[in-house]
Amino acid sequence: MTFSYLCFSIGLMALVTYLPRVLPLILFRKRIENKFFQSFLLYMPYAILAAMVFPDVFSSTSGWISAVCGTIVALGMSYFRFGLMPVAIASTCTAFLIEQLVLFL
């Protein structure tokens, strides 16, 4: 992964998650009352970000075992509504530790 690719990916993710939040403020002057549209605008940035990031999860480590373990930890902690930072730190540490364990064995 090159530095320019990383910068492009971060910029694209920022744009994709920022635009759906700003466009309703620009396009609609009064409060949106439709519950479906409210939930759509609330969850769309997360869905787009997940679709962009999730395929790279399994190719980010040297083995699939550590990637799967890190993903399981991230999904489990997300299910129990932990915050973004604890989930990211725990899943990264899990993938790292499993990677080191596999290399050691």
C-alpha positions in Angstrom: 0.0 0.0 0.0 1.5 3.3 -1.1 1.2 6.6 0.8 -0.8 8.1 -2.0 -3.3 5.2 -2.0 -3.7 5.6 1.8 -4.3 9.3 1.5 -6.8 8.8 -1.3 -8.6 6.1 0.7 -8.9 8.3 3.8 -10.0 11.3 1.7 -12.6 9.2 -0.1 -14.0 7.8 3.1 -14.2 11.2 4.7 -16.0 12.6 1.6 -18.4 9.6 1.4 -19.3 9.8 5.1 -19.4 13.7 5.2 -21.6 14.3 2.1 -24.7 12.4 3.3 -24.6 14.3 6.6 -24.3 17.8 4.9 -26.6 17.4 1.9 -29.8 17.2 4.0 -28.8 20.4 5.7 -28.3 22.1 2.3 -31.3 20.6 0.5 -34.0 20.6 3.3 -34.7 23.7 5.3 -37.2 22.2 7.8 -36.9 19.1 10.0 -37.3 15.8 8.2 -40.2 14.0 9.8 -40.2 10.7 7.8 -38.8 8.0 10.0 -37.5 5.9 7.1 -35.6 8.7 5.6 -34.2 9.7 9.0 -32.9 6.2 9.6 -31.6 6.0 6.1 -29.5 9.1 6.6 -28.3 7.9 9.9 -27.0 4.5 8.9 -25.9 5.2 5.3 -22.4 6.5 6.2 -21.6 3.5 8.4 -22.8 1.1 5.7 -20.6 2.8 3.0 -17.6 2.9 5.3 -18.0 -0.8 6.1 -18.4 -1.7 2.5 -15.2 0.1 1.7 -13.1 -1.2 4.6 -14.4 -4.8 5.1 -12.8 -6.5 2.0 -9.4 -5.2 3.0 -9.6 -6.7 6.5 -8.8 -10.1 5.3 -5.8 -9.1 3.2 -4.2 -6.8 5.8 -2.4 -9.5 7.7 -0.1 -12.2 6.5 -2.5 -15.0 7.4 -6.3 -15.4 7.4 -6.4 -16.8 10.9 -5.4 -13.5 12.6 -7.7 -11.6 10.3 -10.7 -13.8 11.2 -9.9 -13.6 14.9 -9.6 -9.8 14.8 -12.9 -9.6 12.9 -14.7 -11.8 15.4 -13.4 -9.6 18.3 -14.5 -6.4 16.4 -18.0 -7.8 15.6 -18.5 -9.1 19.2 -17.5 -5.9 20.8 -19.6 -3.9 18.3 -22.6 -6.1 19.1 -22.2 -5.2 22.8 -22.0 -1.5 21.8 -18.5 -0.7 22.7 -17.1 2.6 21.3 -15.1 2.9 18.1 -11.7 3.2 19.8 -11.9 0.2 22.1 -13.2 -1.9 19.2 -10.4 -0.8 16.9 -7.7 -1.2 19.6 -8.9 -4.7 20.7 -9.3 -6.1 17.2 -5.9 -4.8 16.1 -4.2 -6.2 19.3 -6.0 -9.5 18.8 -4.9 -9.7 15.2 -1.3 -8.8 16.2 -1.2 -11.3 19.0 -2.6 -14.1 16.9 -0.1 -13.3 14.2 2.7 -13.4 16.6 1.4 -16.7 18.1 1.2 -18.3 14.6 4.7 -17.1 13.8 6.0 -18.5 17.1 4.5 -21.9 16.6 
